[in-house]
Amino acid sequence: MDTLYHEAEQASERYNDAKIELDELQADLKSLRADESREDESLDVVRDQARDAILRQYAGTSLSAVGEVLAAGEPGEFLEQVSTMSSYQRLQQGLFDNYRTGLKALSIRQDATRKRLDQVAEVEAQLAEEKATIDAKLADAKELLGRLKEDERREILSRGTADRAPAPAADVPASGRASAAVAYAMAQVGDAYVYGAAGPSAFDCSGLTMMAWAQAGVALPHSSSAQYSSGTRVAASALRPGDLVFYYSPISHVGMYIGNGMIVHAANPSTGVQVTGLYSMPYVGAVRPG
């Protein structure tokens, strides 16, 4: 049961990571599409200017200018007409250069948009795969639980209930913003564990810590591995209430330290949110948010 729950949680945390990546890709895609639209509008303006220049040229504007130069009598007038023609030609060349530059910029934006769309499709496929893994592991766990004798089932489902009582007072009381985070997390003891949930009455591990620290005004990502990069690293000997503690390699579980060697965490579907020992799982490290 523990193995199946852990494998489901690993898939769930990968799912959370993929959701974060998907949100970032979609924001990037939105920006790229806006850039592409602006480039397209700018290109329309330059295209119209270039077309008008070509039409004027075929209408005889350039030939007329040449005739005026040839007909100029005075040297000063001749130089002035030559200067006018050169300016006109430079203007035309500038329009065509702008058009070529605009085409190139639009092509770059279109390529970037296509790549982002491909990446979005890949991440969406990954999300579907991880969701299928979660469902399969939970189904296996339920099947296993159903095959157990009634007394064994009661023992498994009641495991950890003694830990659900509030922990004794911490050696170092939570202070500042951490106190709000600890108070929120402790108030959820006994709530259900649901993969991908972040309250108000059910949580997964990173959903609980994310919502707890949100009460203190600190934004954390909904991912245990991402939360490990969202604060100052803390040694186990220096832990204070409110610090986030992480488990397994690669990281796939997070809890909150509450003092006296205890943590509060959303454990699994059998036990829900509970209080347990700091080293009840393979410990990796800790960070201090805020």
C-alpha positions in Angstrom: 0.0 0.0 0.0 2.8 2.4 1.0 4.7 1.7 -2.2 1.6 2.2 -4.4 0.7 5.4 -2.6 4.3 6.7 -3.0 4.4 5.8 -6.7 1.1 7.6 -7.2 2.5 10.6 -5.3 5.6 10.7 -7.5 3.3 10.7 -10.6 1.2 13.4 -8.9 4.2 15.7 -8.3 5.4 15.2 -11.8 1.9 16.1 -12.9 2.2 19.3 -10.8 5.6 20.1 -12.3 4.1 19.6 -15.8 1.2 21.9 -15.0 3.6 24.7 -13.9 5.6 24.2 -17.2 2.3 24.2 -19.2 1.2 27.5 -17.6 4.6 29.1 -18.4 4.5 27.8 -22.0 0.9 29.1 -22.5 1.9 32.5 -21.2 4.9 32.5 -23.5 2.7 31.4 -26.4 0.3 34.2 -25.7 3.1 36.7 -25.7 4.5 35.3 -29.0 1.1 35.5 -30.6 0.8 39.1 -29.6 4.3 39.8 -31.0 3.3 38.0 -34.2 0.2 40.0 -34.5 2.1 43.3 -34.1 4.7 42.2 -36.6 2.0 41.3 -39.1 0.3 44.7 -38.6 3.6 46.5 -39.0 4.4 44.5 -42.1 1.0 45.5 -43.6 1.9 49.2 -43.3 5.3 48.7 -44.9 3.8 46.5 -47.6 1.3 49.2 -48.5 4.1 51.8 -48.6 6.2 49.7 -50.8 3.2 48.9 -53.1 2.4 52.7 -53.4 6.1 53.4 -54.2 6.0 50.8 -57.0 2.8 52.2 -58.4 4.1 55.7 -58.4 7.2 54.5 -60.2 5.2 52.8 -62.9 2.9 55.8 -63.1 5.9 57.8 -64.3 7.0 59.6 -61.1 10.6 58.5 -61.5 10.7 59.2 -65.2 9.2 62.6 -64.6 12.0 63.3 -62.1 14.6 62.2 -64.6 13.1 64.6 -67.2 13.2 67.5 -64.7 16.9 66.8 -64.1 17.8 66.7 -67.7 15.8 69.9 -68.4 17.5 71.8 -65.6 19.4 74.8 -66.9 21.4 76.2 -64.1 24.1 74.1 -62.4 22.6 74.8 -59.0 19.1 73.8 -60.1 20.6 70.6 -61.7 22.3 69.6 -58.4 19.2 70.3 -56.5 17.2 68.0 -58.8 19.8 65.3 -58.6 19.7 65.5 -54.8 15.9 65.2 -54.8 16.1 62.1 -57.0 18.7 60.5 -54.8 16.6 61.1 -51.7 13.6 59.6 -53.4 15.5 56.5 -54.4 16.9 56.2 -50.9 13.4 56.4 -49.6 12.2 53.6 -51.9 15.2 51.5 -51.0 14.4 52.1 -47.3 10.8 50.9 -47.8 11.9 47.7 -49.4 14.6 47.1 -46.7 11.9 47.6 -44.0 9.6 45.2 -45.8 12.4 42.5 -46.0 13.2 43.1 -42.3 9.5 42.9 -41.4 9.1 39.6 -43.3 12.1 38.1 -41.5 10.9 39.2 -38.1 7.4 37.8 -38.8 8.9 34.5 -39.9 10.9 34.3 -36.7 7.8 34.9 -34.6 5.9 32.3 -36.5 8.6 29.7 -36.1 8.8 30.4 -32.3 5.0 30.1 -32.0 5.0 26.7 -33.8 7.7 25.5 -31.5 5.8 26.6 -28.4 2.6 24.9 -29.7 4.6 21.7 -30.1 6.0 22.0 -26.6 2.4 22.6 -25.2 1.2 19.5 -27.0 4.1 17.4 -25.5 3.4 18.7 -21.9 -0.3 18.0 -22.3 0.5 14.5 -23.3 2.8 14.2 -20.3 0.0 15.4 -18.1 -2.4 12.8 -19.4 0.2 10.1 -18.9 0.9 11.1 -15.3 -2.8 11.3 -14.6 -3.2 7.8 -15.9 -0.4 6.6 -13.7 -2.0 8.2 -10.6 -5.4 6.5 -11.4 -3.7 3.1 -12.0 -1.7 3.2 -8.8 -4.8 4.2 -6.8 -6.9 1.5 -8.4 -4.1 -1.1 -7.5 -4.1 0.2 -3.9 -7.9 -0.1 -3.6 -7.8 -3.6 -5.1 -5.1 -4.6 -2.6 -7.0 -3.1 0.3 -10.2 -4.9 -0.8 -8.3 -8.3 -0.7 -7.2 -7.8 2.9 -9.1 -9.2 5.8 -11.2 -6.8 7.7 -8.9 -6.6 10.8 -5.9 -6.0 8.5 -7.8 -3.3 6.7 -8.7 -1.5 9.9 -5.1 -1.6 11.1 -3.8 -0.1 7.9 -6.5 2.6 7.7 -6.0 3.5 11.3 -2.2 3.6 11.0 -1.0 7.0 12.1 -4.2 8.1 13.7 -2.3 8.6 17.0 -0.1 11.1 15.2 -3.1 13.2 14.2 -3.3 14.8 17.7 -1.7 18.2 17.8 2.1 18.0 18.5 3.5 19.2 21.8 4.7 22.8 22.0 7.7 23.4 19.8 11.1 24.1 21.4 11.3 27.2 19.2 7.9 28.9 18.9 6.9 29.9 15.3 7.3 33.6 14.9 6.6 36.2 12.3 5.0 35.0 9.1 5.9 31.4 9.9 3.4 31.4 12.7 0.5 32.0 10.3 1.8 29.2 8.0 2.1 26.7 10.9 -1.3 27.6 12.3 -3.0 27.0 9.0 -1.3 23.7 8.4 -2.1 22.4 11.9 -5.7 23.4 11.4 -5.9 21.0 8.5 -4.9 17.9 10.5 -7.4 15.2 9.7 -8.3 16.6 6.3 -8.4 14.3 3.3 -5.5 13.6 1.0 -6.4 14.1 -2.7 -3.8 14.1 -5.5 -3.6 17.6 -7.0 -5.7 19.2 -4.3 -4.9 22.5 -2.6 -7.8 22.9 -0.2 -10.1 24.0 1.3 -10.8 20.5 2.7 -8.4 18.2 0.9 -4.8 18.5 0.0 -1.8 16.8 -1.5 1.6 17.4 0.1 2.7 20.5 -1.9 -0.8 21.8 -2.0 -0.9 21.9 1.8 2.4 23.7 2.2 1.6 26.1 -0.7 -1.7 27.1 0.9 -0.2 27.3 4.4 2.5 29.8 3.4 0.0 31.7 1.2 -1.6 32.7 4.6 1.7 34.4 5.4 1.8 36.2 2.1 4.4 34.0 0.5 3.7 32.5 -2.9 5.0 29.0 -3.5 4.6 26.8 -6.6 2.3 23.7 -6.3 5.2 21.2 -6.6 7.5 19.7 -3.9 10.6 19.8 -6.1 9.9 23.4 -7.2 9.3 24.4 -3.5 12.8 23.0 -2.7 14.1 25.9 -4.8 11.9 28.5 -3.2 13.7 29.4 -0.1 17.0 29.5 1.9 18.5 26.0 2.5 18.5 25.1 6.2 20.4 22.4 8.0 18.4 19.8 10.0 20.0 21.0 13.2 18.8 24.6 12.5 15.2 23.8 11.7 12.5 26.2 12.9 8.7 25.8 12.9 7.4 26.7 9.4 10.4 25.4 7.5 9.6 23.1 4.7 11.2 19.6 4.8 11.6 17.3 1.8 11.8 13.6 1.2 12.8 10.9 -1.3 15.2 11.2 -4.3 14.2 12.6 -6.6 12.2 14.8 -4.3 8.5 13.9 -4.4 7.2 14.8 -0.9 7.2 17.9 1.3 6.0 18.6 4.8 6.2 21.5 7.4 8.4 21.3 10.5 6.5 22.3 13.7 9.2 21.7 16.3 10.2 18.9 18.7 11.3 16.8 15.8 7.8 16.7 14.3 6.2 17.7 11.0 2.7 18.2 9.7 2.1 16.9 6.2 -0.5 15.6 3.8 0.6 12.0 3.9 -1.5 9.8 1.6 -5.2 8.8 0.9 -5.3 6.5 3.9 -4.1 8.9 6.6 -4.8 12.3 5.1 -3.1 15.3 6.8 -1.3 14.2 9.9 1.5 14.9 12.3 4.5 12.6 12.3 8.2 12.4 13.0 10.8 14.4 11.0 12.6 11.2 9.9 9.5 9.0 9.2 10.5 9.1 5.5 13.8 9.3 3.7 14.9 12.9 4.5 16.6 15.0 1.8 16.7 18.6 3.1 14.9 21.7 4.1 14.3 25.3 3.1 13.0 28.4 4.9 10.5 30.3 2.7 9.9 34.1 2.8 
